[in-house]
Amino acid sequence: MKKSLSLMMILTLAISMLLAACGKTEPAPKGEAAGAGNTGSAAADAGIDTKSKELTVYTALEDDQIKKYLETYKAKYSDVKLNIVRDSTGIITAKLIAEKDNPQADVVWGLAATSLLVLDQNGMLEGYSPKGVDRVQPDFKDKNNPTRWVGIDAWETAFIVNKKEMEKRGLSVPQSYADLIKPEYKGLITMPNPASSGTGFLTVSGLVQLEGKDKAWAYMDKLHDNIAMYVHSGSKPAKMAGTGEYPIGISFGYRGIQEKKTGSPVEVVFPKEGSGWDVEANALLKKKSVKQAAKDFLDWAISDDAMKEYGKNFAILAVKSDGSQIPEGYEQDPIKQLIKNDLNEAAKNRESVLNEWSKRYDNKSEAKK
């Protein structure tokens, strides 16, 4: 979730401060309520393509989520051909930036909100408030009107630990960041490279926010001694823990829970100190001609049908529902598990943080394909 362009930032002072840096809210035009499906500009309205029935969607959602999520979309829009381009957050963000002058995607679905802020800073997002955006919690959407991006759920750092392999070694399951630097775990841990993985970046940024720079780098020096390899996927450490190849994977909650559901002998641990986190979010790409089908997709992507499916995988959703239940495997008060992050500080320091990380630790990164 690529280069040290650092495509990630991190979210704000807790959920209530998440979008402090997203810009000032623009007043709604007279007679228009905010969140009523506003298109964003007269230029965009003039360039609406109402005929095209083919849509290119860039996403960082997990492969095993996409097919299930799209069932209700395809039932409603069976005449639309979807071209899904899926990769990790960093790669998708780098691809979008590389295509800035000739965008290939019509919409972005389920990319880190921090990445979408980078795209917005580059003038790449078209304002559009999807139908039902008023239902989305304020901390999960851009504060501009019309919105430039809208969140769907949040994901967070977790440790995925193979209990059988730990038992063979006579080791206990680590419960905290502090535990991970114990000498007995040397060579047993994998984690995502933060330059290519959103999960890796939110974890590293989270440590910097949690401990301050000096203490965080001192901690990561010790953690590095125990790391076997940095990988280029947020999911891979969980999968490697599941097979027992490396019994401890720094990954994210959803992937660990899925490993456990499929029979892997793993325990999903949310660190005692708190988890780094980000929001999966959607946006409309700015193009000479915006497709109506793209707007329809974004309307569907925050609909009740879509939210119901997101809620089967994630504990924190952009739309609150009184009847929703926390999926099995998560903390029962998931908001309390999230650390506090300052988006402005993370954005200001992101290049220096990734450059410093690469200088110190990149020698253990797996080869890029």
Secondary structure as UniProt FT lines:
FT   TURN            4..5
FT   HELIX           15..17
FT   TURN            18..21
FT   TURN            30..31
FT   TURN            34..35
FT   HELIX           42..46
FT   STRAND          48..49
FT   STRAND          54..59
FT   HELIX           63..69
FT   HELIX           71..76
FT   TURN            78..79
FT   STRAND          81..86
FT   HELIX           89..98
FT   TURN            99..101
FT   STRAND          107..112
FT   HELIX           113..121
FT   TURN            122..123
FT   STRAND          125..126
FT   TURN            131..132
FT   HELIX           133..135
FT   HELIX           138..140
FT   STRAND          150..162
FT   HELIX           163..168
FT   TURN            169..170
FT   HELIX           177..180
FT   HELIX           183..185
FT   TURN            186..187
FT   STRAND          189..192
FT   TURN            194..196
FT   HELIX           198..211
FT   HELIX           213..226
FT   STRAND          227..231
FT   HELIX           236..243
FT   STRAND          248..252
FT   HELIX           253..261
FT   TURN            262..263
FT   STRAND          266..269
FT   TURN            272..273
FT   STRAND          277..285
FT   STRAND          290..291
FT   HELIX           292..301
FT   HELIX           304..310
FT   TURN            311..313
FT   TURN            322..323
FT   TURN            328..329
FT   HELIX           334..337
FT   HELIX           343..361
FT   HELIX           362..364
//
